[in-house]
Amino acid sequence: MDKVPIEQLVDLGSLRSDSQRPTPKQIREALPPGWVLEQDGLHARRDLRVLARDGWVLVIGLVLFGGAGFFLFYDSFPRGWRGIGRFGFLVALILLAGGIVGPMVTRALIRKPKG
């Protein structure tokens, strides 16, 4: 897992009081959403628990809407290998689009508002 120095994520100068190093609690509170402080107190890493906590919503949505779409358009697909190939192509196209758009949406949601 990639470790990032906390100075890249948090302005430590604004957290210091009386020229003392900020406490780990202050640093954890100042980190952007989706980041956790490492044990050394000098680095942060992505919090993978976010996927375990909220990923089930995405999986259930994909299964439900994918299943509904499959049954809705089942009769419009050609029979045999052509139909299986077309269905596989559409699934690959959706996965490719999700792989490009998904990270962009995630970054936009995690971005900390300025101000």
FILUM-768059 format. One line per field, with one value per residue: y, x, z of N, C-alpha, C in turn; residue in one letter; residue number from 0. Coordinates in nm, 3 decimals, padded with zeros to 5 digits. Layout:
// FILUM-768059
n_c2: (Y|...) .
n_c1: (X|...) .
n_c3: (Z|...) .
ca_c2: (Y|...) .
ca_c1: (X|...) .
ca_c3: (Z|...) .
c_c2: (Y|...) .
c_c1: (X|...) .
c_c3: (Z|...) .
rodren: (A|...) .
dogu: (NUM|...) .
END
This chain:
// FILUM-768059
n_c2: (-00.117|00.221|00.468|00.797|01.099|01.286|01.559|01.622|01.599|01.739|02.059|02.107|02.321|02.483|02.332|02.325|02.420|02.655|02.604|02.328|01.985|01.861|01.654|01.300|01.258|01.509|01.520|01.298|01.388|01.600|01.487|01.418|01.275|00.921|00.862|00.727|00.747|00.627|00.395|00.507|00.778|00.963|00.919|00.861|00.652|00.512|00.439|00.127|00.020|00.159|00.053|-00.192|-00.101|00.055|-00.061|-00.271|-00.162|-00.073|-00.319|-00.463|-00.289|-00.305|-00.577|-00.600|-00.401|-00.480|-00.742|-00.683|-00.537|-00.734|-00.925|-00.761|-00.703|-00.952|-01.095|-00.949|-01.007|-01.190|-01.546|-01.810|-01.822|-01.566|-01.400|-01.440|-01.339|-01.069|-00.989|-01.024|-00.833|-00.596|-00.605|-00.583|-00.328|-00.170|-00.221|-00.107|00.163|00.216|00.181|00.401|00.626|00.584|00.618|00.894|01.008|00.924|01.059|01.319|01.321|01.270|01.483|01.751|02.031|02.363|02.635) .
n_c1: (00.085|00.055|00.226|00.183|00.343|00.225|00.236|00.176|-00.095|-00.210|-00.200|00.034|00.130|-00.089|-00.213|-00.052|00.002|00.139|00.396|00.427|00.431|00.151|-00.105|-00.164|-00.440|-00.540|-00.424|-00.543|-00.810|-00.784|-00.713|-00.803|-01.123|-01.128|-00.864|-00.618|-00.419|-00.090|00.091|00.338|00.295|00.379|00.311|00.039|-00.225|-00.446|-00.776|-00.892|-01.116|-01.336|-01.437|-01.531|-01.723|-01.907|-01.920|-02.097|-02.340|-02.300|-02.248|-02.491|-02.664|-02.558|-02.603|-02.885|-02.988|-02.849|-02.946|-03.219|-03.199|-03.094|-03.306|-03.501|-03.406|-03.364|-03.503|-03.434|-03.175|-02.967|-02.985|-02.770|-02.410|-02.362|-02.533|-02.434|-02.179|-02.240|-02.363|-02.146|-01.972|-02.115|-02.115|-01.839|-01.799|-01.948|-01.807|-01.560|-01.634|-01.723|-01.483|-01.345|-01.509|-01.593|-01.365|-01.327|-01.564|-01.547|-01.315|-01.413|-01.612|-01.469|-01.301|-01.191|-01.375|-01.277|-01.201) .
n_c3: (00.000|-00.077|00.095|00.210|00.289|00.568|00.547|00.287|00.276|00.486|00.637|00.856|00.997|01.057|01.246|01.466|01.802|02.014|01.916|01.930|01.831|01.648|01.792|01.742|01.729|01.646|01.394|01.268|01.262|01.086|00.847|00.505|00.404|00.376|00.425|00.646|00.941|00.970|01.187|01.252|01.265|01.085|00.827|00.594|00.471|00.219|00.321|00.329|00.434|00.358|00.124|00.218|00.388|00.239|-00.009|-00.055|-00.125|-00.385|-00.513|-00.477|-00.613|-00.875|-00.931|-00.908|-01.095|-01.322|-01.354|-01.397|-01.635|-01.802|-01.816|-01.925|-02.181|-02.287|-02.490|-02.713|-02.784|-03.012|-03.068|-02.947|-03.004|-03.103|-02.956|-02.696|-02.732|-02.794|-02.555|-02.378|-02.485|-02.427|-02.145|-02.097|-02.203|-02.025|-01.787|-01.856|-01.892|-01.631|-01.496|-01.576|-01.527|-01.263|-01.076|-01.120|-01.023|-00.758|-00.669|-00.690|-00.495|-00.262|-00.245|-00.051|00.045|-00.035|00.175) .
ca_c2: (00.000|00.343|00.560|00.937|01.183|01.361|01.699|01.638|01.597|01.827|02.170|02.087|02.451|02.535|02.248|02.341|02.520|02.683|02.542|02.185|01.898|01.825|01.519|01.210|01.279|01.627|01.485|01.210|01.469|01.690|01.413|01.412|01.149|00.810|00.845|00.693|00.772|00.507|00.382|00.593|00.915|01.050|00.884|00.824|00.561|00.503|00.353|00.026|-00.018|00.230|-00.042|-00.292|-00.036|00.107|-00.133|-00.362|-00.089|-00.078|-00.456|-00.495|-00.209|-00.363|-00.706|-00.578|-00.332|-00.565|-00.850|-00.627|-00.505|-00.860|-00.982|-00.668|-00.711|-01.091|-01.135|-00.872|-01.060|-01.308|-01.673|-01.876|-01.757|-01.422|-01.335|-01.445|-01.243|-00.932|-00.964|-01.008|-00.704|-00.491|-00.610|-00.527|-00.184|-00.109|-00.226|-00.008|00.295|00.227|00.193|00.537|00.725|00.556|00.690|01.039|01.042|00.903|01.171|01.440|01.310|01.271|01.611|01.835|02.164|02.471|02.747) .
ca_c1: (00.000|00.133|00.224|00.203|00.373|00.105|00.251|00.112|-00.241|-00.255|-00.111|00.068|00.152|-00.215|-00.255|00.039|-00.029|00.256|00.511|00.436|00.382|00.011|-00.129|-00.218|-00.585|-00.560|-00.386|-00.649|-00.929|-00.757|-00.692|-00.920|-01.196|-01.069|-00.723|-00.593|-00.283|-00.011|00.139|00.454|00.249|00.438|00.256|-00.103|-00.255|-00.588|-00.853|-00.959|-01.242|-01.444|-01.498|-01.606|-01.835|-02.005|-01.915|-02.210|-02.447|-02.266|-02.263|-02.634|-02.720|-02.516|-02.670|-03.029|-03.013|-02.798|-03.043|-03.340|-03.167|-03.080|-03.438|-03.575|-03.358|-03.331|-03.561|-03.377|-03.045|-02.972|-02.961|-02.642|-02.284|-02.370|-02.597|-02.340|-02.073|-02.292|-02.381|-02.013|-01.920|-02.183|-02.065|-01.704|-01.813|-01.994|-01.695|-01.461|-01.687|-01.720|-01.345|-01.298|-01.596|-01.600|-01.262|-01.347|-01.672|-01.496|-01.227|-01.494|-01.684|-01.376|-01.229|-01.228|-01.408|-01.186|-01.267) .
ca_c3: (00.000|-00.086|00.208|00.171|00.406|00.608|00.506|00.156|00.292|00.594|00.671|00.997|01.059|01.110|01.359|01.580|01.904|02.097|01.848|01.961|01.725|01.670|01.842|01.640|01.718|01.563|01.257|01.215|01.234|00.976|00.723|00.417|00.413|00.302|00.462|00.786|00.988|00.996|01.324|01.277|01.285|00.985|00.696|00.586|00.360|00.186|00.410|00.248|00.497|00.290|00.030|00.294|00.455|00.145|-00.135|-00.072|-00.194|-00.526|-00.563|-00.484|-00.722|-01.002|-00.952|-00.931|-01.221|-01.429|-01.375|-01.457|-01.775|-01.876|-01.843|-02.010|-02.319|-02.318|-02.618|-02.824|-02.820|-03.099|-03.000|-02.974|-02.971|-03.134|-02.842|-02.583|-02.765|-02.781|-02.412|-02.321|-02.529|-02.350|-02.007|-02.100|-02.226|-01.900|-01.693|-01.899|-01.859|-01.486|-01.453|-01.606|-01.462|-01.119|-01.000|-01.129|-00.930|-00.623|-00.635|-00.672|-00.369|-00.150|-00.241|00.061|-00.006|00.004|00.242) .
c_c2: (00.123|00.430|00.700|01.014|01.272|01.508|01.726|01.648|01.701|01.938|02.162|02.218|02.509|02.454|02.269|02.449|02.534|02.610|02.396|02.106|01.862|01.680|01.430|01.227|01.400|01.597|01.398|01.291|01.559|01.618|01.415|01.279|01.042|00.786|00.813|00.713|00.639|00.508|00.476|00.739|01.013|01.030|00.853|00.730|00.563|00.405|00.254|-00.020|00.052|00.136|-00.146|-00.231|00.003|00.030|-00.224|-00.292|-00.094|-00.217|-00.493|-00.418|-00.266|-00.494|-00.685|-00.512|-00.410|-00.680|-00.800|-00.594|-00.630|-00.918|-00.891|-00.683|-00.853|-01.132|-01.060|-00.923|-01.178|-01.434|-01.726|-01.791|-01.607|-01.345|-01.330|-01.345|-01.099|-00.896|-00.943|-00.875|-00.590|-00.488|-00.549|-00.375|-00.111|-00.111|-00.124|00.133|00.317|00.243|00.332|00.640|00.707|00.628|00.842|01.084|01.028|01.017|01.299|01.437|01.319|01.406|01.698|01.976|02.269|02.579|02.738) .
c_c1: (00.089|00.113|00.255|00.240|00.253|00.115|00.188|-00.040|-00.293|-00.152|-00.082|00.090|00.024|-00.264|-00.170|-00.012|00.093|00.380|00.533|00.380|00.236|-00.002|-00.180|-00.369|-00.615|-00.528|-00.494|-00.774|-00.909|-00.736|-00.819|-00.994|-01.132|-00.923|-00.715|-00.446|-00.213|00.038|00.256|00.416|00.304|00.380|00.107|-00.119|-00.406|-00.656|-00.932|-01.090|-01.361|-01.515|-01.580|-01.731|-01.945|-02.011|-02.034|-02.326|-02.424|-02.290|-02.410|-02.701|-02.683|-02.589|-02.818|-03.056|-02.959|-02.893|-03.170|-03.315|-03.154|-03.216|-03.523|-03.535|-03.324|-03.381|-03.500|-03.238|-03.060|-02.938|-02.822|-02.522|-02.286|-02.432|-02.506|-02.227|-02.119|-02.310|-02.246|-01.950|-01.985|-02.137|-01.925|-01.709|-01.857|-01.882|-01.587|-01.508|-01.687|-01.580|-01.288|-01.378|-01.597|-01.493|-01.279|-01.456|-01.624|-01.405|-01.307|-01.568|-01.593|-01.306|-01.283|-01.259|-01.311|-01.265|-01.267) .
c_c3: (00.000|00.037|00.157|00.296|00.439|00.569|00.370|00.167|00.389|00.614|00.821|01.069|01.120|01.230|01.483|01.675|01.994|02.047|01.890|01.845|01.753|01.716|01.729|01.621|01.629|01.416|01.194|01.179|01.113|00.842|00.637|00.435|00.325|00.333|00.610|00.818|01.015|01.141|01.354|01.299|01.183|00.846|00.708|00.468|00.336|00.281|00.325|00.310|00.432|00.194|00.104|00.356|00.356|00.013|-00.159|-00.143|-00.344|-00.584|-00.577|-00.598|-00.858|-01.032|-00.985|-01.066|-01.340|-01.460|-01.440|-01.604|-01.859|-01.912|-01.932|-02.156|-02.363|-02.457|-02.737|-02.865|-02.916|-03.020|-03.034|-02.935|-03.001|-03.017|-02.721|-02.608|-02.749|-02.633|-02.344|-02.360|-02.449|-02.205|-02.001|-02.119|-02.098|-01.796|-01.728|-01.863|-01.708|-01.431|-01.481|-01.526|-01.311|-01.038|-01.006|-01.031|-00.786|-00.580|-00.611|-00.539|-00.250|-00.136|-00.130|00.010|00.049|00.077|00.390) .
rodren: (M|D|K|V|P|I|E|Q|L|V|D|L|G|S|L|R|S|D|S|Q|R|P|T|P|K|Q|I|R|E|A|L|P|P|G|W|V|L|E|Q|D|G|L|H|A|R|R|D|L|R|V|L|A|R|D|G|W|V|L|V|I|G|L|V|L|F|G|G|A|G|F|F|L|F|Y|D|S|F|P|R|G|W|R|G|I|G|R|F|G|F|L|V|A|L|I|L|L|A|G|G|I|V|G|P|M|V|T|R|A|L|I|R|K|P|K|G) .
dogu: (0|1|2|3|4|5|6|7|8|9|10|11|12|13|14|15|16|17|18|19|20|21|22|23|24|25|26|27|28|29|30|31|32|33|34|35|36|37|38|39|40|41|42|43|44|45|46|47|48|49|50|51|52|53|54|55|56|57|58|59|60|61|62|63|64|65|66|67|68|69|70|71|72|73|74|75|76|77|78|79|80|81|82|83|84|85|86|87|88|89|90|91|92|93|94|95|96|97|98|99|100|101|102|103|104|105|106|107|108|109|110|111|112|113|114) .
END
